[in-house]
């Protein structure tokens, strides 16, 4: 009986559900923070960019904490997201 593909499917589904759950917690938590604490609405793209930057900073911090090698390619995605974030904020400020 071939149970190994079913195990891989179960592991993949568990990872997808766990990542989706943590993303939802972070997304709605930041949305609530901006709405209730800062008293302003926020663009969903900006929220996604903040979550992405935080996730990459956590990954970089883990590599530094456990004394693993830090490749320069690990820094490229947060820099790209930062450019998208700044461009979106600038476009939003021009519309006002």
N, C-alpha and C positions, 0 to 999 in steps of 0.2 A: 504494500500500500504506500502510495506516494504522499506522505504528510509534509515533506520538506517545503514544497511550493506553497502549501497552505500556511505554514509557519511564517514564511517570508511575506506572504500577503497580510497575515495578521500583524506582523511587526511593522510593515509599511503603513497599514491603516492606523495603528496605534501612534506612530510618529506623526502622521498627518493630523490626527485628531488632537494630539497633545500640542502641536505647533499652532493649530487653529485656535485652541482654547487659550493659550498664552497670548496669541496675537489679539484675540477679542478682549482679554483682560487689559492688556496694555492700551489698546485703541480706545475702548470705552472709558478706561480710567483717566487717560489724558484728556479725552473729550470732556469728561465730568470736571476735571481739574480746571480746564480753561473756562468752562461755562460757569461754574459755581465760585471758584476762587478768583479768577482774573476778570470775571464778568464780561467776557467777549466770546463770540463764536470763532471757530478756527476752521480753516480749510482742511478737508480730509487728506489732501496730498501732503500738506505740511505735517500732519500727524503721522502719516506713513513714513515720511522722511525722518522724523525724529525717532520713531521706533527702529528704523533701519540703522541709523547712526548709533543708537544706544546698543543694539545687538552687536554691531561690529566692534564697538568699544569694549563690550564685555568679552568678546572673543580675543581681542588684542590683550586685554588685561589678564585673561587666563594664560595666554602664551607667555606673558612676562612673569606671571606668578610662578608657573611651573618650569621656568628657565628653558623654554623651548625656543627654537630659532624663529625669528620674526622676519618673514619675507616681505619685500616691498609690495608684492601684489595684494597683500592683505589690506594695504592702506588705500588702494585704488577705489573700491566701491564706496567707502564713506566719503571720499573726496568728491566723487561723482554725485552722490546723493546730496552733499552739501551745496554743490553748484546748482542742482535742481531746486533745492530748498530756497536758496538766496534769490534765484531767478523768479520763483513763484511769489515770494514775498515782495520783490520789487514790482512785479506785474500787479499784484493786489494793491499796493500802495499807489500806483499810478491811476488805478481805476477810481480811487476815492476823490 
